[in-house]
Amino acid sequence: MTSLELAALGFLVISTLAYVISAVLFRIGLGRLHDPSGADTPFVSVVIAARNEESYIGACLDSLARQTYPQDRYEVLVVDDDSDDRTSEVAASYSVATVVRPDPQFNDHAAKKRPMATGISRARGELILTTDADCTVPETWIEEVTRCFLPEIDVVIGFSQIRQPRSPGSVWDRLQALDFLALLTAAAGATGLGSALAATGQNFAFRKSLFRRVGGYEEVKHRPSGDDVLLLQLFKRRAGARVGFCRSPGGFATTWRTEAIAGYLRQRRRWASNATAQLRLNPLFFSYIVTVFTTNALIPVALCLGPPLFLAGLVAGTVKLLVDALVLSAGAHIFGRRDLLRLFPMWTLLQPVYIVLVGLTGSLFGFTWKNRRHSHRPSSTDLNHATV
């Protein structure tokens, strides 16, 4: 073997081993999730940022109006993010909702952080629950998520799914749902290990006092993405927050929006744009991101080359498939989405392609989201840390 082939083989072995260890740890963490046990009814503020959501916001507010939580113990704040459709008008027709406009004091906050910061600043509740305008929640959502706030818990990550089991949808819709299940399963497993890595704003909750303690979004306000996952890292790094995960079906959220292929890639590029920030906020998470990217990139490359790299790629691909199946099947069982597992073979084949594609483009280039163009400009803080 040439020195280049030896180096490629070494990288493949190391990345695959790290991938396997991460997957096994996630599986262990899933087994440590437990049901909530709190019983208090603190005043809760539900904050929703909405931009051009007239097709979805009604169903979202319908679900929030039917909560089993005492109606005098929660409020719903819809922050209309400069919509040019009937979002504000539809939201205002619901008595459960208070519609507000972004506060000018947050004009230096990028994208969704501007309306979210506005809503949180106006919130009267000590507990902040967030969901998206294209989501619906079960009637027990506030009750179940709130029960997770034990005295030692300051942040609660909730499960979210794309559509519900047996709801109509194309194969592409179900592939998106399976991929999202994989992401949330990993997030749940990491939280179960006591090392929360990721969250989704579709189902996220935290104490308002904690948000104030870390300075809100100030440290990451310039970034067009990460109102959830970057905020989670700030909570952990700056305040040592303890994080719980709500695994109760009564606390799940469902998004009814699916993306066409181009929109899906833009969405994942937006998420991938946070990689440089993770290097600063959570090096462990950044290492995991690099591991996933490297493993998915090297296996197809090795399979395209002659022996022994082809054999190594075949072994690595088989091992990766097995550990992915181990973790995903556990997540599908816990979260009631075993209906998606039939698409696992197709997802396995497509995953390396889109991970490499969005990983590179999301880290190097900008993206368009909600009809707004966002350029990729790492902050001076990110760059300074990366060069230390």
N, C-alpha and C positions, 0 to 999 in steps of 0.2 A: 504494500500500500504506500502511496505517496504521503508526504507530510500533510498535504491539504486534506486528503481522505482521512487520515488519522485524526486530524483536528475536527473534521465534520463528525466523525464517529464519536469522538469524545463529547462534543457538544450535544449530540443526539442522546447519548446514554445519560448524561447529567440532567438534561432538561426532562427527559422521560421519567427518570427516577424522582425528580422533584415534583413532577406532575402527579405521579402515583402517590407519593407521600401526602400531597395536598388533598387528593381525592379521598384517601383513606381517613385523613383527619376530619374532612367534612362529613364523612359517613358516621364517624364516631360522634361528632357534634350533633348530628341530627337525632341520635339516640338520647341525647341529654336535654332536649327540649322538653319543657313541661307546661302543663296548663296553668293559666293564671289563677290567683286565689284571693286577690284584693276585693274589698267590698265597699269602699267609700264611694261617694258620689260628688266629687269636687266639680266646680264650675269649669266647663270645657268650651274652648273656642275652636271651631272647625274653620280652617282657612283654605280657600280655593282661589288660585290664580286662573283667570279665564281670558283667552284671547280668541275671538272668532269661534265660539263654541255653541252657537244657537241650536245646532242639531243635537247636542248632547246634554247641555246644562239642565234642561227640564227633567230628564230622567234622573240625573244626579241629585237634584234638589228634592224630587219626589221621594227618593230613598232616604234622604236625610230628614224629611218631614215625618217619616213613619218610625222613628227610633223609639225603642223601649226605654231609653234613658229619660229621666224626668225632663219634661220640656222646659221647665224653668231653670234647668241646670246646664243648658248649653245654648250656644249661639252659632250661627253660620255666617261667615264673612266672605262674600264673593268680591274679589278685586278684579274689576274689568280692566284688562291690560290693553287699552287703546283699541278695542275691537271696532271693526268697520261693518259689522253685521248687527243682528238683533240680540246679541248675548246679554247686554245690560237690561234691555226691556224684558226679555224672558225671565231673567233672574229676579228682577224687581217685582214680578207678578206673584212670587212665592212669599208668603208671610214669614216663612222660616228663615229667609235670607235677608241680609243687609248688604246692599251693593255700595262699594266705595271705589274711588279712583286712586291711582298711584299717587303717593305723596311726593311732591317735588324734592323733598330733602333726600330722597333715594334715587334721584336721577342719575347718579354715578354708579348705580347698581345695574349690572348687565342682565338683559333678558328677563327670565322668570324671577330672578332675585329681587327686582324692583317691586313687583306687586306682592310678592311673598313678604318682603320686609315691611311693606305698608300694612298688610293684613295683621301680621304679628304685632306690630306697634299699636294697632287699634284694638287688639284682642283684650277682652276683660278676664279671660280664664287663665288660671295658672298652668293648665294643661293645654297644649296646642296639638290638635290633630290635623293632618293635611291629607287631602286627596285631590285628584284631578277632575276637571269638569267633564271629561269623557268617561268617568267611572260611576258605578253604582255600588252601594254597600248594603249588606243585609240590615234588617231592623235592629239587630243586636250589636251593630258595629261599635258604636261609642261605648256601650256597656262593656263589651269584651275587651276592647283595647285599654280602656280605663282600668279594668281589673288587673292588668299587667303591671301597673305602677305600684309596686311594693315600695316600702320606705327606702330600700337601697337601689331602686331602679329609677333612672332619670330619663331614659330614652327607650322607646319601644318601636321595633321594626315589625311591620305587618306584612302578611303575604298578599300578593296581588296576582291576578291571572288574566290572560287574554281570552275573553269569552268564557262561558261556563260549559261544563260537560253536556253533551247532547245538543248544544246550540248550533244552529246552521252556520256553515262556513266552508271555505274552499280548503284544499290541501295546503295551499300557501298560508292561509290563516292559521291552520293547525300547526304548521312548521314554526311559525312565529310564536305560537303559544308554547310549544315544546322548548324552544330556545329560551323563552322568558322563564319557563319553569326551571330550566337548568341554572339560570342566573340566580333566581330566588332560592333554589335549593342550596346552592353554594353559600349564599348569604346567611341562610338559616343555620347551616352546619357550622360556619365560622362563629356565629353568635352563640351557638350551643357550646362551643369550646371556650367562650369568654373572650373572643378576639374578633368582634364584629368588624366586617370589612366594607359592606355595602348595604344600601337601603334604596327604596324607591319612594318618591314623593307621592305616589298613588296611595300609600298606606304607611304613614310615618307619624310619630308622635314624640313629644318631648316637653319638658318643663320650660315655661317661659323664662323663669329665673336663670336657667342654664343658658338659654339663648342670649340673654343679656350679659351673663358672666363671661362668655367667650367673645363678646363684642359683635354679636349677630353675624352677618355675612361679611363684615368689613374686610377680613383678611383674604377673602376669595371673591369679593364683589365684582371684580373685573372679568371674571370667567363666565362665558355665556352658558355654561352647564354646571351641574353639581350642586344645585340648591338642596339636594338630599344627601348624596354620598360624601361630598366635601364637608358639608355641615356636620355629618356624623363624625368625620375624622377630627374636625375642630373640637367637637364635644369631648372626644376621647383624649386628644393630645393636650388641649389647653385646660381641661377641667377634670380629667380622669373619670369621665362619666361611666356608670355601669349601664349596660344595654341588655334589654330583654327582647324576646321574639314572641309574638302572638301567633300560636299555632292553631287556635280554635277556629273552626269554620265560620262561626258567628262573627269573627273579626276579619274575614277576608274582604278584599276589594276586587272588583272586576272591571277591567277596561273593555269597552266595546269598540274601540277604534283599532283597526288593523291597517297596515301600510302596504301600498304597492311596493315592488322591489326597490324602486328608486327612493321612495320615502323611508323604507326600512333601512337602507344603507345610510341615508342622511342621519337618521336617528342614532344608529350605532356609531357613526363618525362623531356625532355630538358627544356621546358618552366617552368614546376613546380619547377625545380632546383633553380629558382630565388626567391623562397619564403623567404628565410632567408635574402636576400639582401633587399627585400621590407620592412622587419621589420625595417631596418635602414633608408632606403631612403624615404619611404612613409608608416607610420604606419596605415593610413586610408586604403590604398590599401591592406596592410597585413591583416587588420581586415576583409575586404570584402572577401579575399581569405579564411580565416578561417571560415567565415560565410557560404560560398558556400560549403566548404568541410564538415563542421559539419552537415549542413542541409541534404545534400545528404547521409551522413553516418547514421544519426540517424533515418531518416524516414523508411528505409528498416528494421533496427533493431527493431523499435517499431512495425512494421507490423508483425514481426515474434513472438511477445510476446502476452500474453493474455491481456484481458481487465484489466485496462482502457488504457494501453499503445497502444494497437492495435487501439482503437478508436482515440486516439490522433494522432497516425501515419497516420491514414486514413484522418483525417481532415487536418493535416499538408501537406500531399501529394496532396490533392485536392487543397488547397490554393496555393501551389507552382506551380501546373500545370496551374492554372488560371492566376497567375501573369507572368509566363513564356510565356503563350500564348499572354497575353497583350503586352508584350515588343517585342516578336519575330514577331508578326503580324505587329506591327508598323515598325520594322526594315525591314521586308520583303517588305512592301509597299514603304517605303522611298527609298530603294536600289534596287527595281525592282526584288526581288527574291521570289515572292509569289508562284512560282512553287515548292519551297522546303517545303512548309507548310504541304503538304500531308504526309510527313514523320515525322511530329511532334510527333504523338503517339509513334512511335518506338524509336525516339530520347529520349523521356521522360523516357521510360523504361530502356534504356541503359545508360543514363547519370550518375546516381548514381554509377553504377559499375565502369565505367572508371575513374570518378573523384576521387573516393576513391583509386583505384588502382594506378593511375599515381601520385596522391597527396602524397601517402606514398613512393612509389619507387623513384619518382623524388626528394624527399626531403632527402632520406636516402642513396640512392645508385647512382652509376654512370650510364653512358649511352654511347652508340656508335652512332656517327653521322658523315656522310661523310667519313666512313671508319676510323674514329679516335676514340679512346677510351678516354672518359673524366670521371674522378673520381669526386665524390662529396666531396669537401673539403671546408667547409665554411671558409672564411678568418678570420684572427684574429680580423679585424674590425667588421665583422658580429657578431662574438662570444662575443666580448667585449660589443657591444651594447646590445646583447640579455641578458647579465647578469647584466646590470645596473638596 
